[in-house]
Every structure is written in C-alpha cells, then in structure tokens.
C-alpha cells in the first residue's frame, strides 16, 4: 500500500485546521480508494501533498575483500557447473 501525505488547505490559519493537518500527516491507503478531502479529526479540507521519492542509488560492485568482510561467501566459476570458494 502506498503512503500518501496530506496537509491542510489553510495551514497558516489555526482556526481552520487542527494540529495534525496543519503540520501534515501520512496515511497508508489502497490505490483503489479516493484521496482524502477532509481531515480525519477536524473535518476541515486537506489536499494531497507531493512527498519525497525513494530512489535507490547505484553503487559499484563490492570487491572480494569487501564481500568477505560483509559476511558473504564468494565463489568463482571454474568449469561448467563447478564453482570454487575464494
């Protein structure tokens, strides 16, 4: 389920928003549900906000010594279907 972020349509006006929607909140909702239009607590209007995106970083492959230090077993192919532990 994706996480959606919502914030009050009037964050600067405390009379028109509660503490939760004034600061913004996150909510896990199924994709097939309509986005929220009202705060769950104070029932004032909220809007969906664009949040941060998690993009994986591409790094160089580990060296054999780095892989061994991390606890991996490093194998090297010697022949058809034959591997040798380094």
Backbone torsions as a table, in degrees:
resi	resn	phi	psi	omega
1	UNK	NA	132.8	178.7
2	UNK	-74.0	156.9	177.1
3	UNK	-103.2	123.7	178.9
4	UNK	-106.1	145.9	177.4
5	UNK	-110.9	135.0	179.9
6	UNK	-127.3	151.0	176.9
7	UNK	-144.5	153.3	179.8
8	UNK	-61.3	147.7	175.3
9	UNK	-73.4	-16.3	179.5
10	UNK	-130.0	65.9	-175.8
11	UNK	-66.9	-22.5	-178.3
12	UNK	-84.2	-11.3	-177.6
13	UNK	-107.5	99.8	-177.3
14	UNK	-62.8	-23.6	179.7
15	UNK	-72.4	-20.1	-176.7
16	UNK	-108.7	10.1	178.5
17	UNK	-155.6	150.8	176.9
18	UNK	-89.2	176.5	-177.7
19	UNK	-63.8	-34.6	-177.2
20	UNK	-67.8	-50.7	-176.6
21	UNK	-80.6	-21.1	177.0
22	UNK	-65.9	-41.1	179.9
23	UNK	-86.2	-14.6	-177.2
24	UNK	92.8	151.6	179.5
25	UNK	-147.5	159.1	178.4
26	UNK	-108.1	148.0	-178.2
27	UNK	-147.5	129.4	174.9
28	UNK	-85.6	123.1	-179.5
29	UNK	-138.4	143.9	175.7
30	UNK	-62.5	154.7	-179.2
31	UNK	-63.0	-30.7	-174.8
32	UNK	-81.0	-4.9	178.5
33	UNK	-87.0	148.7	176.6
34	UNK	-69.4	149.0	176.8
35	UNK	-66.3	152.6	178.3
36	UNK	-64.8	146.2	173.7
37	UNK	-118.3	-17.8	179.8
38	UNK	-130.7	147.8	177.3
39	UNK	-62.3	143.6	-179.7
40	UNK	-67.8	-24.8	-176.2
41	UNK	-100.8	-52.9	-173.3
42	UNK	-99.1	-7.0	177.3
43	UNK	64.8	15.3	174.5
44	UNK	-84.7	159.3	-175.3
45	UNK	-64.2	139.0	174.6
46	UNK	-127.9	160.7	176.4
47	UNK	-130.0	153.5	178.7
48	UNK	-76.1	136.0	-176.9
49	UNK	-112.5	147.3	178.2
50	UNK	-80.3	122.4	-177.0
51	UNK	-99.3	-170.8	179.0
52	UNK	-76.6	153.5	-179.8
53	UNK	-113.0	133.9	179.4
54	UNK	-91.4	107.2	179.5
55	UNK	-111.5	121.4	-179.5
56	UNK	-66.8	142.9	178.5
57	UNK	-88.4	143.0	178.7
58	UNK	-96.2	121.8	-179.9
59	UNK	-118.6	164.9	177.7
60	UNK	-69.3	150.3	178.2
61	UNK	-61.1	152.1	179.1
62	UNK	-69.5	147.5	172.7
63	UNK	-77.3	168.3	-179.6
64	UNK	-60.5	-43.3	-178.9
65	UNK	-67.3	-38.2	177.0
66	UNK	-64.1	-41.4	179.7
67	UNK	-64.4	-40.8	178.5
68	UNK	-66.1	-40.6	177.9
69	UNK	-63.3	-31.7	-179.8
70	UNK	-80.7	-4.2	175.4
71	UNK	97.6	9.4	179.1
72	UNK	-87.4	151.6	172.4
73	UNK	-92.9	125.6	-177.2
74	UNK	-101.6	125.6	-179.4
75	UNK	-119.2	149.1	176.8
76	UNK	-127.2	136.4	-178.3
77	UNK	-75.6	125.2	-178.9
78	UNK	-105.2	-37.0	-176.9
79	UNK	-151.5	-179.6	-179.2
80	UNK	-61.6	107.2	178.7
81	UNK	78.5	8.7	-179.0
82	UNK	-116.5	125.1	178.8
83	UNK	-122.0	147.3	-179.6
84	UNK	-121.5	136.3	179.1
85	UNK	-74.3	131.7	179.0
86	UNK	-89.0	NA	NA
